[in-house]
Amino acid sequence: MSAKILCKKLKKDLPALSSPPMPGPKGLEIMNSISEEAWEMWKSHQTTLINEKHLDMSNAENRKWLIEQMDKFFNNEDYEKASGFKALD
């Protein structure tokens, strides 16, 4: 049985990530506060942003912007949405 964590994004106890999703302190912070489910949600949204905004991930400014969006996403703040996306009702 995988460990549970109180996910700050989804506000409930959910299975935790089994390892940091990125190196360094940021990866540890995410592992200790974000569930697997919320991380999967972010990965999908991140892919949409990279594709729609034509982000070059070798560019430091693009990476910085994406990390800022990730922080907003996990903190339930107003983050960048895909402009071409239409939610199903």
C-alpha positions, 0 to 999 in steps of 0.5 A: 500500500502506498503512503498517503499525503494531504495534497495541498492541491486537492485538499484530501488524503491521497497516495503520495509520490514515491520519489521526487518528480524533479531534482533539488529542494523543489522536487522534495517540496512537491513530493511532500505536499502533492499527491500522485493524482495532482502531479498527473493533472499538472503533467497533462496541463504542463504539456498543453502549456508547452505545446500551445505557448511553443515553449522552448524548454532549453530557454531559462526564461521559459522554464522559469515561467513554467515553474511559476505556473506550476506553483500557482497550479498547486496553490490553487491560484490563478494559473495560465489556462490553455486559450484553445481549451473548452471545458465540457459542460 
